[in-house]
Amino acid sequence: MGIPERVEAYLASLPEPKQSDLRALHARVLAEFPECRLWFSDGTNEAGKVVANPTIGYGAYTSTHADGSSRESFRIGLSANTAGISVYVLGLDDKTHLARTYGEAIGKATLTGYCIKFRRLSVVDVEVLWEAIRYGLTLDQAG
């Protein structure tokens, strides 16, 4: 099964309203960034143990670790969690950027250094959320 089919199976497995909310975000990313790389992680490690929630990823960046190793990952991740939805914006140098830039205007969401967490789309300003997603997906293009 290819990545688009795995993403569809994941979305279809979600209860409402998470399914509709994630489908709306997924469709918008694909519509506005049709050439971005699509990822899917089922949340399991190499041994098959569940270590995270399944995540749909978009875009790409390479992170370099203290030991000199590097790893490629997605820039934006969408994931359902027990409380709602998480939007990950990875690869930010400034861990205060999300909260500082979008925190006041986004609505009922919790923002950390790389994550925007909310119960459902209806409790956040979707356009402000979209600005954060667009920012993450255009980081490499901006410079």
Secondary structure, DSSP 8 states (H G I E B T S, - for coil): --HHHHHHHHHHHS-TTHHHHHHHHHHHHHHH-TTS-EEEE-SB-TTS-B-S--EEEES-EEEE-TTS-EEEE-SEEEEEETTEEEEEE---S-TTHHHHHHTTTSBSEEE-SSEEEES-GGGB-HHHHHHHHHHHHHHHHH-
